[in-house]
């Protein structure tokens, strides 16, 4: 008799950055599959990386999924008997299960220092072999382990993987997958700080939350044998696995923020309608049939089958997304169109925030739009501004913008004083003069030399669009198009 009584699926994003389009992509397919089969869709927050995890990121993930209309049945804000749904609140559960693995000899204590591990990897690289843990502590006697524990020597717990043969599993999309065990490391399960790694927490949570189908990105295929080994060590029934093809850039590389905006918050700010983005993501790797490209989530539910997913590496084509969005825009009723413009573009809250800055540069209201378009635009035209200061090169500006936006990626409290502090520190790090970096950033952020104060403008333009403009300008510089080449 199966352990699984109904279809239950989940997504488990890490709250360590902006809500990613990849999260929405995987969430959509999980949501559609669950609802097609009358099942449950869960949201679990994998926040065991306590250094990088942020509550603000978790809040943005939940807000963005709800903006898309993807609602979960159980999650951090919807408690049930399977909770809690934040992994940081489940550490006692992971330790209990780690003890079970240690008792069954399926796992072992590893006392190797980081220095020793670095040395092992260095020798392996010199020898031209794959770097992996050498299983130095795998066969320690119980006496040696007890002595080390009594001395409070820092340690981790590792999974005892088979060293020969193959591990196989059925992928609902790809069929039978076999991976040689010799390629598998003895993965860390419990870190020295007492927190679990992804592998342990993932399997324990999926089992205890009765997840029947694990639908996730293909990058986890090579980790699945470790998860299979864990299910077998615990004596648990495996869920069914389905690994979705990764979203790709046009050059077939894995989608990344350096080549495409990947934050859901950016697409919301840019005026992409949620139904257009969902339709677009539904076309990523899945075929509705009969050359149909436009469909609703409900229509996708009715037609969805794993067999219709193709593995050719779907390209996240922002040109096509814009085209699809235009289709949905033209379908809007007059009232919905007006409501969207008022609520999303010219919202009362946003206009109130703009008032003290824009009035200084206006004498008549007819000037409002012309003077302040950069507060509402997306990408800007730099052909009429000289963004390269005297003594600097195109490469200097590209490097400065790329480095700065990486730092701003980690700034979630988007307030002008905090932005200023990041820029000031970066200026000192580069050794640039204030006028060079500040004037350049003003022109890149606003497309003009005269604007309200720089950091207040960046705050009002918003985190998503400011970072997009910096990256967009750097890309235009790299391409050598779209800007003045003379220097001031």
Secondary structure, DSSP 8 states (H G I E B T S, - for coil): --S--S-EEEE---SSSS-BHHHHHHHHHHHHHHHHTT-EEEE-B----TTT--HHHHHHHHHHHHHHT---SBBTTB--TT---BGGG-HHHHHHHHHHHHHTTSEEEE---HHHHHHHHHHHHHHT-------TTTT--HHHHHHHHHTT---EEEE---SSSEEEEEETTTEEEEEEGGG----EEE-TTS-B-HHHHHHHHHHHTT--EEEEEGGGHHHHHHHHHHHHHHT----EEEEE---B-TTSSB--TTTS--BHHHHHHTT--HHHHHHHHHTSSB--STT-----HHHHHHH--GGGB--S--B--HHHHHHHHHHHHHH--HHHHHHHIIIIIS-HHHHHHHHHHHGGG-SSTTHHHHHHGGGT-SS--BTTS--S-TT--HHHHHHHHHHHHHHHTT--S--HHHHHHHHHHHHHHHT--HHHHHHHHHHHHHSSS--S-HHHHHHHH-HHHHHHHHHHHHHHHHHT-SB-----
